[in-house]
Every structure is written in structure tokens, then in C-alpha cells.
Amino acid sequence: MRTTHNIDDHLLAEARRLTRIDEKTALVRAGLEALIARESARHRMILVGTSVWIDHLRRGDATLVALLTWMSICWPRRTSTSANFGP
């Protein structure tokens, strides 16, 4: 699919320097593949972590329930669907 994007020149230059990929299309493709791999791994870790936590909850681990409650108060879930490019 052909598309047009406005990409920061400094960002593009840094990506080229780090990857040594000179062709813009290949560079954008590599970036998207890396983003997909990172987010897929993050989602797998969330699922694995969730299943471990659910086991503790099923057993009635009161400490874990208290921790989850505290975490949900301190770090509420994001409701925005916009991309997060920060750390």
C-alpha cells in the first residue's frame, strides 16, 4: 500500500544510523516489525502474568488481593486508544 507520512528528519537519521538501513521503505518496515514484536511480547507477558495472578486469587491469597487493589488505585488503566511512544 502506498502512503505518505511526515517523519521527523532527526528521527529518521537516527534510525538509519543505528540500523544502517538506508532505504526509507525498508527502515519504516523494520520499525513496524520491531514495534509489533515488542507489543506482542508485552501482551504475552501480560497474559502469562495474569494467569499466575489469577491462580493466587483463586486460592484466596489476601495479600495479593490487597496488592491488586492498591495497584488499581495508584495506576488506573488507560482508556485512551492512542499510541504511547514514551517509555
MOPEWO-V109480 format. One record per run of one state. SS is the DSSP state (A for helix, B for strand, O for the rest). FROM is the first residue (numbers start at 0). TO is the last residue. If there is no record, write none. Layout:
ss,from,to
SS,FROM,TO
SS,FROM,TO
This chain:
ss,from,to
O,0,7
A,8,18
O,19,22
A,23,57
O,58,60
A,61,73
O,74,86
